[in-house]
Amino acid sequence: MCGMAGLFGTEWNRFQLERMATVQHHRGPDDRGFFVDESGMAALAHNRLSILDLSPAGHQPMANAAGNLRIVFNGEIYNFLELRRELSDYQFRTTTDTEVILAAYERWGESCLDHFVGMFSLLIWDIHEQQLFGARDRFGVKPLYYALGPNGGLAIASEIRALHAAGVPKNINENTWASYLAYGLHDHSTSTFWEGVSALAPGHSFTWEDGRLQINQWYDLPTQVGWEFDSRPSHEVCEEYLALLLESIQLRFRSDVEVGINISGGLDSSTLLALIHRSNSCASKVKAFTYTTGDARYDELPWVQRNLKQMEHPSFVYQLRPEEVPDLATDVQEHQDEPFGGLPTLAYARLFELARRSGVVVLLDGQGMDEQWAGYDYYTQLTEETSFAPLQGTNHRATMPGCLTSEFLRRAEPLHPPQPFPDRLRNRQYLDTRFTKIPRALRFNDRVSMRASTELREPFMDHRLFELAFRQPKERKIMDHTGKWLLREMTRNLLPCEVSEAPKRPVQTPQREWLSGPLRSWTQSCIETVLSEYGGTWFDKGRVMDAWSTYVGGGSSNSYYVWQWISLCLTLQTSLQGVVALQ
């Protein structure tokens, strides 16, 4: 897991490249490397977080054996040992997965991506052809952002902040902000919250040569799944899925540094914990990390302790407190570059700090099961009118478009997602997987984990698991208004019945109560800052203050829109400061 950056074309200098590496130091504090092509057309920078082959041999940018390629890579190719055996005619000089990518690229070209099981973003510069190849993994677990120069030049990096450090102007993208404030949309397209900065979409690759950028889609989940449902008996599906689960977890324990787990009391992380014990003889030595907020209505510590009982895991708990939120939110915002997910993201950020202090560099968690197996409550209530119902765990609208001025509201662009499947349920699952829930969570989690110089691995985001689960008919996902039916059947013998049969509980914090209680003055100050800057242009001041009064008075079960206003304030106070001029 690392940070990478590149500048291509003729309009760049070494100072810009070094700044890009400096601001991404947290992504890879163990080593830093640069490559500058003699032609002056390409430069690469890399910050290394050493996970595999901790020796200097893992230094990047890395050259292939022939010396004509240079790679910078962020992520993990979990099946690199199997690929290394398949590519045994290559003259390997390291034991890294990075060199396996180079060997695979030499053998298969761009189609090497189809052979990878992992999370990745990568850049490969061909010195002889003067061509750049880049790619992002199937679901976008690892990020990649780029900006095009006026003369065809290209700046590319793991984080937006690195592009700004290189001199890409810091101008707010008003259309993206309008879509976020009106519809709650973000991370659903290649547009970012910053003008001139684009995200490479998940499952996409590109080539750049002589100022020309060509982007291609190399992976599409609906194409891999197809329309037909899996007609095999359930026991055969369970057998295959459980085998894939075990393999996915075993692959993600490949590491030359200590691996731990993030755990809550829910079905997903409980399943992860149980399967770790089934697949790892040293499982009880794996450190487990949990956060709490001191509020029994939301904390899952009792369920966590019940799961860990008799398993003898070293257990680490961090309790988030209201008084640390303002400063922590500011710091996290500086690393996110774009709005993030409120108090849960802040608590998660502290968890990664705790893991790093405890000697754990790699952590696993349970992201992805709800989207595979229809675990959210709204999946059980889909009709023609509610196919795109907004928010888990509340009956109130997530956003407040009525607080926006009519002129600004016209800038908002609603999402019209493709519906590649013939059934409503899978289309909603695909929406959450490709455009809403998963892209957001992956971005939040990448930034807070890398902020603490830790690597987060997602065993349940293995594409083979998604493809198999998406082929299952509705009756294997939802039974008696309860989601994850077949998953519960699979785990019934692995977990206590109170876990396997428990209803879906949204992962929540007392955000609603804190923002109107101990954090009320801070929240109001944030709202006032936003109105002083955008009142009358973006926001109707009176309606915002009325909504805030209603919220403080307990008239809303939803704090999402209040956090949106806080997010804009944090952006004004952090990301818009320290603009770097082009050198």
C-alpha positions in Angstrom: 0.0 0.0 0.0 1.6 3.2 -1.1 1.3 6.6 -2.7 2.2 7.2 -6.3 2.4 10.2 -8.6 3.4 11.0 -12.1 3.9 13.9 -14.5 3.9 13.4 -18.3 4.5 15.8 -21.1 6.9 18.7 -21.1 5.3 21.2 -18.8 6.6 20.1 -15.4 9.6 20.3 -13.2 11.3 18.3 -10.4 10.0 20.7 -7.7 6.4 19.7 -8.6 7.2 16.0 -8.5 8.9 16.3 -5.1 5.9 18.2 -3.7 3.6 15.5 -4.8 5.7 12.9 -3.0 6.0 15.0 0.1 2.2 15.5 0.6 1.6 11.8 0.2 4.3 10.8 2.7 1.7 9.3 5.1 0.8 6.8 2.4 4.3 5.3 2.4 6.7 6.5 5.1 9.2 3.6 4.7 10.8 4.7 1.4 10.6 7.3 -1.4 11.8 7.0 -5.0 11.8 8.9 -8.2 12.3 8.1 -11.9 12.8 10.7 -14.6 12.9 9.6 -18.2 15.8 11.0 -20.2 13.4 12.3 -22.8 11.9 14.6 -20.3 8.4 13.3 -21.1 7.8 11.3 -18.0 8.5 11.3 -14.3 7.3 9.0 -11.5 7.3 9.3 -7.7 6.5 6.7 -5.1 6.1 6.5 -1.3 6.4 3.0 0.0 4.6 1.4 2.9 6.5 -1.9 3.1 4.3 -4.9 3.3 5.9 -7.6 1.1 9.6 -8.1 0.8 10.7 -5.5 3.3 14.2 -5.3 1.8 15.4 -2.5 -0.4 14.7 -4.7 -3.4 11.1 -3.6 -3.1 12.0 0.0 -3.9 9.9 1.8 -6.5 9.7 3.0 -9.2 10.8 -0.5 -10.1 12.3 -1.6 -13.4 11.6 -4.9 -15.2 14.4 -7.3 -16.0 14.8 -5.9 -19.5 15.0 -2.4 -18.2 12.4 -0.9 -20.6 9.6 -0.6 -18.1 9.1 1.4 -14.9 6.2 0.8 -12.5 4.7 2.6 -9.5 2.0 0.6 -7.8 -0.4 1.1 -4.9 -2.2 -1.9 -3.4 -1.8 -5.7 -3.3 -2.0 -8.5 -5.8 -3.1 -11.2 -3.4 -2.6 -14.1 -5.9 1.0 -13.0 -6.7 2.5 -16.3 -5.7 0.3 -18.3 -8.0 1.0 -15.9 -10.8 4.7 -16.0 -10.1 4.7 -19.8 -10.6 2.8 -19.3 -13.9 5.3 -16.8 -15.0 8.3 -18.8 -14.0 10.3 -18.1 -17.2 10.6 -14.4 -16.0 13.9 -13.6 -14.3 12.5 -12.4 -10.9 14.9 -10.4 -8.7 12.5 -9.7 -5.8 9.7 -11.5 -3.9 7.3 -8.6 -4.4 3.9 -8.6 -6.0 5.1 -5.4 -7.9 7.5 -7.4 -10.0 4.8 -10.0 -10.7 2.8 -7.1 -12.3 5.7 -6.3 -14.5 6.1 -9.9 -15.6 2.4 -10.3 -16.2 2.4 -7.1 -18.3 5.2 -8.4 -20.4 3.4 -11.7 -20.9 -0.2 -10.5 -21.4 -0.1 -6.8 -22.0 -3.1 -4.9 -20.8 -5.1 -8.1 -20.3 -2.8 -8.9 -17.4 -5.4 -7.1 -15.3 -7.9 -10.0 -15.8 -5.4 -12.3 -14.0 -5.1 -10.2 -10.8 -7.0 -10.9 -7.6 -6.5 -7.8 -5.6 -6.8 -4.1 -5.0 -4.6 -1.8 -7.1 -3.9 1.3 -9.0 -0.8 1.3 -11.1 1.3 3.2 -13.6 3.7 1.6 -16.1 5.9 3.7 -18.3 7.4 2.2 -21.4 10.7 3.9 -22.1 11.1 2.6 -25.6 7.5 3.3 -26.7 7.2 6.5 -24.7 3.8 5.3 -23.6 2.0 5.3 -20.2 -0.4 2.5 -19.1 -2.5 2.9 -16.0 -5.3 1.0 -14.3 -7.6 0.8 -11.3 -9.0 -2.3 -9.7 -12.4 -3.7 -10.4 -14.3 -1.9 -7.6 -12.0 1.0 -7.0 -10.6 0.0 -3.7 -7.5 2.0 -4.5 -7.7 5.5 -5.8 -6.3 7.3 -8.9 -6.9 10.9 -9.8 -5.6 12.9 -12.8 -5.6 16.3 -14.3 -5.0 17.2 -18.0 -2.8 20.2 -18.9 -3.6 22.7 -21.6 -1.1 21.1 -24.0 -1.9 17.5 -23.4 0.2 17.0 -20.3 -1.0 14.7 -17.6 -0.6 14.8 -13.8 -1.7 11.8 -11.9 -1.7 10.7 -8.2 -3.2 8.6 -5.5 -4.7 11.7 -3.8 -6.1 15.0 -5.0 -4.0 16.9 -2.6 -0.9 15.8 -4.6 -2.3 17.2 -7.8 -2.9 20.5 -6.0 0.6 20.4 -4.7 1.8 20.1 -8.3 0.1 23.3 -9.2 -3.3 22.1 -10.4 -5.6 25.1 -9.5 -7.8 24.7 -6.4 -11.2 25.7 -7.8 -14.4 24.3 -6.3 -16.6 22.3 -8.7 -19.9 23.9 -8.1 -21.9 21.3 -10.1 -20.5 18.5 -7.9 -21.3 20.4 -4.7 -24.8 21.1 -5.9 -25.4 17.4 -6.7 -24.0 16.5 -3.3 -26.1 19.0 -1.4 -29.3 18.3 -3.3 -29.1 14.6 -3.8 -26.3 13.3 -1.5 -24.3 12.2 -4.6 -20.6 11.8 -4.5 -17.9 9.3 -5.7 -20.5 8.1 -8.2 -18.8 9.5 -11.4 -15.4 10.6 -12.6 -16.2 14.1 -11.5 -14.7 15.3 -8.2 -15.4 18.3 -5.9 -12.5 20.1 -7.7 -12.6 21.6 -11.2 -10.1 20.0 -13.5 -9.5 16.9 -11.4 -11.1 13.6 -12.5 -11.1 10.2 -10.9 -10.3 7.1 -13.0 -13.4 5.0 -12.7 -13.3 1.6 -11.1 -12.5 -1.2 -13.5 -11.0 1.2 -16.0 -7.6 1.5 -17.6 -5.9 4.1 -19.8 -3.0 4.8 -22.1 -1.3 8.2 -22.6 1.0 8.8 -25.5 2.2 12.1 -26.9 -0.5 14.1 -25.2 -3.4 11.8 -26.1 -5.3 10.1 -23.3 -7.5 7.1 -24.1 -9.6 5.5 -21.3 -11.0 1.9 -21.5 -13.3 -0.2 -19.3 -11.6 -3.5 -18.6 -14.1 -4.9 -16.0 -17.9 -4.7 -15.8 -19.7 -6.6 -13.1 -23.1 -7.1 -14.9 -21.3 -8.5 -18.0 -19.5 -11.0 -15.8 -22.7 -12.0 -13.9 -25.1 -12.2 -16.9 -28.8 -12.1 -16.7 -29.5 -15.7 -15.7 -29.9 -16.8 -12.1 -27.9 -19.6 -10.6 -30.1 -22.7 -10.8 -27.9 -25.1 -8.9 -29.1 -26.4 -5.5 -28.4 -24.0 -2.6 -26.0 -26.4 -0.9 -23.7 -26.3 -4.0 -23.8 -22.6 -4.0 -23.0 -22.5 -0.3 -20.1 -24.9 -0.7 -18.5 -22.8 -3.5 -19.1 -19.5 -1.8 -17.6 -20.7 1.5 -14.6 -22.0 -0.3 -14.1 -18.7 -2.0 -14.5 -16.9 1.3 -11.9 -19.0 3.0 -9.5 -18.5 0.1 -10.1 -14.8 0.0 -9.3 -14.4 3.7 -6.2 -16.7 3.4 -4.9 -14.6 0.5 -5.3 -11.4 2.4 -3.2 -12.7 5.3 -0.2 -12.8 3.0 2.1 -10.2 4.6 5.5 -9.7 6.0 4.1 -7.4 8.7 1.5 -8.0 11.4 -2.1 -8.4 10.3 -5.1 -7.4 12.5 -8.8 -7.1 12.1 -11.5 -4.4 12.6 -14.6 -6.0 14.2 -18.1 -4.9 15.1 -20.8 -7.0 16.6 -22.6 -7.6 13.3 -23.0 -10.6 11.0 -20.3 -9.5 8.6 -17.4 -9.0 10.9 -18.5 -11.9 13.0 -18.3 -14.1 9.8 -14.9 -12.7 9.1 -13.7 -13.5 12.6 -15.1 -17.1 12.4 -13.6 -17.8 9.0 -10.2 -16.5 10.2 -10.3 -19.1 12.9 -11.2 -21.8 10.4 -8.4 -20.9 8.1 -5.6 -19.7 10.4 -4.0 -21.9 13.1 -2.6 -18.8 14.8 -5.9 -16.9 14.6 -6.1 -16.3 18.4 -3.0 -14.2 18.2 -4.6 -11.8 15.7 -5.3 -8.4 17.3 -8.9 -7.2 17.1 -9.8 -3.5 17.1 -13.2 -1.9 17.9 -14.5 1.6 18.4 -17.2 2.8 20.8 -18.8 6.2 21.6 -19.9 5.5 25.2 -23.5 5.4 24.1 -25.2 2.0 24.7 -27.9 2.8 22.1 -25.3 2.5 19.3 -22.2 0.8 20.6 -21.7 -2.9 19.7 -19.1 -3.7 22.3 -21.3 -6.3 24.1 -21.7 -8.2 20.8 -17.9 -7.9 20.1 -17.0 -9.2 23.5 -19.4 -12.1 23.1 -17.7 -13.0 19.8 -14.2 -12.7 21.2 -15.1 -14.7 24.3 -13.2 -18.0 24.3 -11.1 -17.0 21.3 -8.5 -15.2 23.4 -7.8 -12.4 20.9 -5.8 -9.4 22.1 -8.6 -6.8 22.0 -8.2 -3.1 21.6 -11.0 -0.6 22.0 -11.0 3.1 21.2 -13.8 5.4 22.6 -14.5 8.5 20.6 -15.5 11.5 22.6 -17.3 14.7 21.5 -14.6 17.0 22.6 -12.1 15.6 20.1 -14.4 15.8 17.1 -13.7 19.4 15.9 -9.9 19.0 15.6 -10.1 15.5 14.4 -12.6 16.4 11.7 -10.3 19.2 10.5 -7.3 16.8 10.2 -9.3 14.0 8.5 -10.8 16.5 6.0 -7.2 17.5 5.0 -6.6 13.9 4.1 -10.0 13.2 2.5 -9.9 16.3 0.0 -13.7 15.7 -0.4 -16.7 15.3 2.0 -16.5 12.2 4.2 -18.9 10.2 6.3 -19.3 11.9 9.6 -18.6 10.5 13.0 -18.2 6.9 11.9 -15.3 7.9 9.7 -13.7 9.9 12.5 -14.0 6.9 14.9 -12.5 4.7 12.2 -9.6 7.1 11.9 -8.8 6.7 15.6 -9.0 2.9 15.2 -6.2 2.9 12.6 -4.1 5.2 14.8 -4.6 2.7 17.6 -3.6 -0.2 15.4 -0.4 1.5 14.2 0.6 2.3 17.8 -0.1 -1.4 18.6 2.3 -2.6 15.9 -0.3 -3.6 13.4 0.3 -2.3 9.8 -2.4 -4.4 7.9 -6.0 -4.7 9.0 -9.0 -6.6 7.5 -12.6 -5.6 7.7 -16.0 -6.8 6.4 -17.1 -4.3 3.8 -19.2 -5.6 0.9 -21.6 -8.3 2.3 -24.7 -6.1 2.5 -24.4 -5.2 -1.2 -23.8 -8.9 -2.2 -26.6 -10.4 -0.2 -29.2 -7.5 0.0 -28.6 -6.8 3.7 -29.9 -3.2 4.0 -33.5 -2.8 5.2 -34.7 -1.0 2.0 -33.8 -4.0 -0.1 -36.9 -5.7 1.4 -39.2 -2.8 0.5 -38.3 -2.2 -3.1 -41.2 -1.1 -5.3 -41.3 0.9 -8.6 -41.4 4.1 -6.5 -38.8 3.2 -3.9 -36.2 1.4 -6.0 -33.7 4.2 -5.1 -34.8 5.0 -1.5 -32.1 7.1 0.1 -30.9 6.3 3.6 -30.6 3.2 5.8 -32.1 3.5 9.3 -34.2 6.6 8.9 -37.6 7.6 7.4 -36.5 11.2 6.8 -35.1 12.6 3.6 -31.3 12.6 3.7 -30.7 16.0 2.1 -32.3 19.4 2.2 -32.6 20.7 -1.4 -35.2 23.2 -0.2 -32.4 25.1 1.6 -30.6 25.7 -1.7 -31.3 28.7 -3.9 -33.2 27.9 -7.1 -30.2 29.0 -9.2 -27.7 26.8 -7.4 -30.2 23.9 -7.4 -30.3 24.0 -11.1 -26.6 23.0 -11.2 -27.4 19.7 -9.4 -27.3 16.6 -11.6 -29.5 13.7 -10.5 -28.1 10.2 -10.9 -29.7 8.2 -13.7 -27.9 4.8 -13.1 -27.9 2.1 -15.7 -30.2 -0.9 -15.0 -28.3 -3.8 -16.6 -30.3 -6.5 -14.9 -33.9 -7.6 -15.6 -34.9 -7.6 -11.9 -35.3 -4.6 -9.6 -33.3 -6.1 -6.7 -30.1 -6.7 -8.6 -30.3 -3.2 -10.2 -30.5 -1.7 -6.7 -27.6 -3.9 -5.5 -25.6 -2.8 -8.5 -26.4 0.9 -7.8 -25.0 0.6 -4.3 -22.0 -1.4 -5.5 -20.9 0.8 -8.4 -22.3 4.2 -7.7 -23.3 4.9 -4.1 -22.5 3.0 -0.9 -19.3 1.1 -1.8 -17.5 3.9 -3.7 -18.0 6.2 -0.8 -17.0 3.8 1.9 -13.9 2.7 0.0 -12.7 6.3 -0.4 -13.4 7.2 3.3 -11.6 4.0 4.4 -8.6 4.4 2.1 -7.9 7.9 3.4 -8.3 7.2 7.1 -6.3 4.1 6.9 -3.5 5.7 4.9 -3.6 8.7 7.2 -2.2 6.4 9.9 0.2 4.7 7.5 -1.8 1.4 7.7 -3.1 -0.9 5.0 -6.8 -1.9 4.9 -7.7 -5.1 3.1 -11.3 -6.0 2.2 -11.7 -9.8 1.9 -15.4 -9.6 1.0 -14.6 -7.2 -1.9 -13.2 -10.1 -3.9 -14.8 -9.9 -7.3 -15.4 -13.6 -7.4 -17.6 -13.4 -4.3 -19.7 -10.5 -5.9 -20.1 -12.4 -9.1 -21.3 -15.5 -7.4 -23.7 -13.7 -5.0 -25.2 -11.5 -7.8 -26.1 -14.7 -9.7 -28.4 -15.8 -6.9 -32.2 -15.3 -7.1 -34.0 -13.0 -4.7 -35.4 -15.9 -2.5 -31.8 -16.8 -1.6 -31.1 -13.2 -0.4 -34.4 -12.1 1.3 -36.7 -14.4 3.3 -39.5 -13.2 5.5 -38.3 -9.5 5.1 -34.8 -10.4 6.3 -31.8 -9.9 4.1 -28.7 -12.0 3.7 -30.8 -15.2 4.0 -28.4 -17.6 2.4 -25.4 -16.0 4.1 -27.1 -16.6 7.4 -27.7 -20.2 6.5 -24.0 -20.6 5.5 -22.8 -19.2 8.8 -25.3 -20.8 11.1 -22.8 -23.4 12.2 -20.0 -20.9 12.5 -21.6 -18.2 14.7 -23.7 -18.0 17.8 -27.4 -17.9 16.9 -27.9 -14.4 18.4 -25.4 -13.2 15.7 -26.4 -15.3 12.7 -30.1 -14.6 13.2 -29.9 -11.0 14.3 -31.5 -8.4 12.1 -29.4 -5.9 10.2 -28.2 -3.0 12.5 -26.9 0.1 10.7 -23.4 1.0 11.9 -24.3 4.1 13.7 -22.9 6.6 16.2 -24.7 9.3 18.3 -24.0 11.8 15.6 -27.5 13.2 15.7 -27.4 13.7 19.4 -23.8 15.1 19.5 -24.4 17.7 16.8 -27.4 19.1 18.6 -25.9 18.5 22.1 -22.2 18.7 23.1 -21.2 19.8 19.6 -24.0 22.2 19.1 -21.9 25.4 19.3 -19.3 24.0 16.9 -22.0 22.9 14.5 -23.7 26.2 14.5 -20.3 28.0 14.0 -19.7 25.8 10.9 -23.2 26.6 9.6 -22.6 30.3 10.1 -19.2 30.1 8.3 -21.0 28.4 5.3 -23.7 31.1 5.2 -21.2 33.9 5.4 -19.5 32.5 2.3 -22.4 31.1 0.3 -25.6 32.5 1.8 -27.7 34.0 -0.9 -25.7 32.3 -3.7 -25.8 28.6 -2.8 -28.1 28.7 0.3 -31.3 30.4 1.4 -30.1 31.7 4.8 -33.6 31.8 6.4 -34.4 28.2 5.4 -31.1 26.9 6.6 -31.5 28.5 10.0 -35.1 27.2 10.2 -33.9 23.7 9.4 -31.2 24.0 12.0 -33.7 25.2 14.6 -36.0 22.3 13.8 -33.1 19.9 14.1 -31.9 21.2 17.4 -35.5 20.9 18.6 -35.5 17.2 17.9 -37.6 17.5 14.7 -35.4 15.2 12.6 -34.1 11.7 12.9 -31.5 12.4 10.3 -28.2 14.3 10.7 -26.9 13.7 7.2 -27.7 17.2 5.8 -26.2 18.9 8.9 -23.0 17.0 8.3 -23.1 18.1 4.7 -23.0 21.7 5.9 -20.2 20.9 8.3 -18.3 19.3 5.4 -18.5 22.4 3.3 -17.2 24.4 6.3 -14.3 22.0 6.7 -13.5 22.3 3.1 -13.5 26.1 3.3 -11.2 26.0 6.4 -8.8 23.3 5.1 -8.7 22.4 1.5 -9.0 25.9 0.2 -6.0 27.0 2.2 -2.4 26.9 1.1 -3.1 27.1 -2.7 0.1 26.3 -4.6 0.9 28.3 -7.7 2.5 26.7 -10.7 6.2 27.0 -10.7 
